[in-house]
Amino acid sequence: MRSGLQAAVVAVLFLSATSCHDGQAQTIRSDLPTVADRSPMENCDGTTLEEKEACYARQPTNAITSCEQAHLYRCEPYKKMHEAEARLRNLEGEADTLADKMYGSREMWDTEYLTDLKNSFKEANATWRSYRDTNCLAEQFYSGISRNEMDDLLEACRLRVTDQRIEEMNTLLEGLKPLHGVYGHD
């Protein structure tokens, strides 16, 4: 239950922001930007994390910029995470293709080698994603972040760690490509 002072403050703030005319609330301050002045932005909340990232990725850049100016980490990490996850999946696919080229046609290799390699890599990627998500969640609690801010800062952490993984994958692939000429067919 609100105290009398809290209720009075809420009432004053509400009345200073709106006035009623013919039963409809209207904005008193005309110098503030209206929704029409901003780029339309789809409501991306209330969906799965993957859908939320895809939703923010569809938003125009100026809408994301406005959103970030109003609330840091509210929109941009989701948009960038969608893009980073796509880059990471592409790198994983590239590693898979490189493994096929290097080991798929070599008769000297154990027939199960390529299958085991790909399964191991797939499991490592799933485990890495699980680590990323749980570690970033724990990081929010260690930092004492409020639950109201946690989702957005969690996404910013996921983005930071995913960008690091992309760098690792690029380094790994660059190191394997010269071996392709030794073990695979150019």
C-alpha positions as CSV (number, residue, x, y, z in Angstrom):
1,M,0.0,0.0,0.0
2,R,1.3,3.4,-0.9
3,S,1.9,6.1,1.7
4,G,-0.1,9.3,1.4
5,L,3.1,11.2,0.3
6,Q,3.8,8.6,-2.5
7,A,0.2,8.8,-3.7
8,A,0.3,12.6,-3.8
9,V,3.6,12.6,-5.8
10,V,2.1,10.1,-8.3
11,A,-1.0,12.2,-8.6
12,V,0.9,15.5,-9.1
13,L,3.2,13.9,-11.7
14,F,0.2,12.4,-13.6
15,L,-1.7,15.7,-13.5
16,S,1.3,17.7,-14.6
17,A,1.8,15.4,-17.6
18,T,-1.8,15.2,-18.8
19,S,-5.1,17.1,-18.7
20,C,-8.5,15.7,-19.5
21,H,-10.7,17.3,-22.1
22,D,-13.9,15.6,-23.1
23,G,-12.7,12.5,-21.2
24,Q,-9.5,12.0,-23.2
25,A,-6.0,12.5,-21.8
26,Q,-3.9,15.0,-23.8
27,T,-0.3,16.0,-23.4
28,I,0.2,19.5,-22.0
29,R,3.8,19.9,-23.1
30,S,3.9,20.3,-26.8
31,D,7.7,20.7,-27.0
32,L,8.4,17.1,-26.1
33,P,8.8,14.6,-29.1
34,T,5.8,12.5,-29.8
35,V,5.7,8.9,-31.0
36,A,5.1,10.3,-34.5
37,D,8.4,12.2,-34.3
38,R,10.4,9.1,-33.7
39,S,10.9,6.1,-36.0
40,P,8.3,3.5,-35.4
41,M,9.7,0.7,-33.3
42,E,8.1,-2.7,-33.0
43,N,7.5,-4.0,-29.5
44,C,10.1,-6.7,-29.1
45,D,9.4,-7.7,-25.5
46,G,7.3,-10.7,-24.4
47,T,9.0,-13.1,-26.8
48,T,11.7,-15.7,-26.6
49,L,15.3,-14.3,-26.5
50,E,16.0,-15.5,-30.0
51,E,12.8,-13.8,-31.3
52,K,13.6,-10.6,-29.3
53,E,17.1,-10.5,-30.9
54,A,15.6,-11.0,-34.4
55,C,12.9,-8.3,-33.7
56,Y,15.5,-5.7,-32.7
57,A,17.6,-6.7,-35.7
58,R,14.7,-5.7,-37.9
59,Q,14.5,-2.2,-36.4
60,P,15.8,0.9,-38.2
61,T,19.2,2.1,-36.9
62,N,17.7,5.5,-35.9
63,A,15.1,3.8,-33.8
64,I,17.8,1.7,-32.0
65,T,19.9,4.8,-31.5
66,S,16.9,6.7,-29.9
67,C,16.2,3.7,-27.7
68,E,19.8,3.5,-26.5
69,Q,19.7,7.3,-25.8
70,A,16.7,6.8,-23.6
71,H,18.0,3.6,-21.9
72,L,21.5,2.3,-22.3
73,Y,21.7,-1.4,-23.3
74,R,18.0,-1.6,-23.9
75,C,18.0,-2.3,-27.6
76,E,21.4,-2.3,-29.3
77,P,22.8,-5.5,-27.6
78,Y,19.9,-7.5,-28.8
79,K,20.3,-6.3,-32.4
80,K,24.1,-6.8,-32.3
81,M,23.7,-10.2,-30.6
82,H,21.4,-11.4,-33.4
83,E,24.2,-10.4,-35.9
84,A,27.0,-11.9,-33.8
85,E,25.1,-15.2,-33.5
86,A,24.7,-15.4,-37.2
87,R,28.4,-14.7,-37.7
88,L,29.3,-17.4,-35.2
89,R,27.0,-19.9,-36.9
90,N,28.7,-19.1,-40.2
91,L,32.1,-19.7,-38.7
92,E,30.9,-23.0,-37.3
93,G,29.6,-24.0,-40.7
94,E,32.9,-23.0,-42.2
95,A,34.8,-25.2,-39.7
96,D,32.5,-28.1,-40.6
97,T,33.1,-27.6,-44.3
98,L,36.9,-27.3,-43.7
99,A,36.8,-30.6,-41.8
100,D,35.0,-32.2,-44.7
101,K,37.6,-31.0,-47.1
102,M,40.5,-31.9,-44.9
103,Y,39.4,-35.3,-43.7
104,G,36.4,-36.4,-45.7
105,S,38.2,-37.9,-48.7
106,R,41.3,-39.3,-46.9
107,E,41.4,-43.0,-46.7
108,M,44.2,-43.0,-44.2
109,W,41.8,-41.7,-41.6
110,D,39.7,-43.9,-39.3
111,T,36.2,-44.0,-41.0
112,E,34.7,-42.6,-37.8
113,Y,37.2,-39.8,-37.4
114,L,35.3,-37.2,-39.3
115,T,32.0,-38.1,-37.6
116,D,33.6,-38.0,-34.2
117,L,35.3,-34.7,-35.0
118,K,32.1,-33.1,-36.1
119,N,30.1,-34.4,-33.2
120,S,32.8,-33.2,-30.8
121,F,32.8,-29.8,-32.3
122,K,29.0,-29.6,-32.2
123,E,29.0,-30.6,-28.5
124,A,31.8,-28.1,-27.7
125,N,29.8,-25.3,-29.3
126,A,26.6,-26.2,-27.4
127,T,28.6,-26.4,-24.1
128,W,30.3,-23.1,-24.9
129,R,26.9,-21.4,-25.4
130,S,25.6,-22.9,-22.1
131,Y,28.8,-21.6,-20.3
132,R,28.4,-18.2,-21.9
133,D,24.8,-17.8,-20.8
134,T,25.2,-19.1,-17.2
135,N,28.5,-17.2,-16.7
136,C,26.9,-13.9,-17.9
137,L,23.9,-14.5,-15.6
138,A,26.2,-15.1,-12.7
139,E,28.2,-12.0,-13.6
140,Q,25.0,-9.9,-13.2
141,F,24.4,-11.3,-9.7
142,Y,28.1,-10.8,-8.7
143,S,27.8,-7.2,-9.7
144,G,24.7,-6.6,-7.7
145,I,22.6,-5.6,-10.7
146,S,18.9,-5.1,-10.0
147,R,16.5,-7.5,-11.6
148,N,15.0,-4.6,-13.6
149,E,18.3,-4.0,-15.4
150,M,19.4,-7.7,-15.5
151,D,18.1,-8.8,-18.9
152,D,19.6,-6.0,-20.9
153,L,23.0,-6.2,-19.2
154,L,22.9,-9.9,-19.5
155,E,22.5,-9.5,-23.3
156,A,25.4,-7.0,-23.4
157,C,27.5,-9.6,-21.6
158,R,26.4,-12.4,-24.0
159,L,27.4,-10.1,-26.9
160,R,30.8,-9.3,-25.4
161,V,31.6,-13.0,-24.8
162,T,30.2,-14.0,-28.3
163,D,32.5,-11.4,-29.9
164,Q,35.4,-13.0,-28.1
165,R,34.3,-16.5,-29.3
166,I,34.1,-15.2,-32.9
167,E,37.7,-14.0,-32.6
168,E,38.8,-17.4,-31.3
169,M,37.0,-19.2,-34.1
170,N,38.6,-16.9,-36.7
171,T,42.0,-17.6,-35.2
172,L,41.3,-21.4,-35.2
173,L,40.1,-21.4,-38.8
174,E,43.1,-19.3,-40.0
175,G,45.4,-21.8,-38.3
176,L,43.6,-24.8,-40.0
177,K,43.5,-23.4,-43.5
178,P,47.2,-24.0,-44.3
179,L,46.7,-27.7,-43.2
180,H,44.0,-28.0,-45.8
181,G,46.7,-28.0,-48.5
182,V,48.5,-30.8,-46.7
183,Y,45.5,-33.1,-45.8
184,G,42.8,-32.0,-48.1
185,H,42.4,-31.2,-51.7
186,D,42.7,-27.6,-52.9
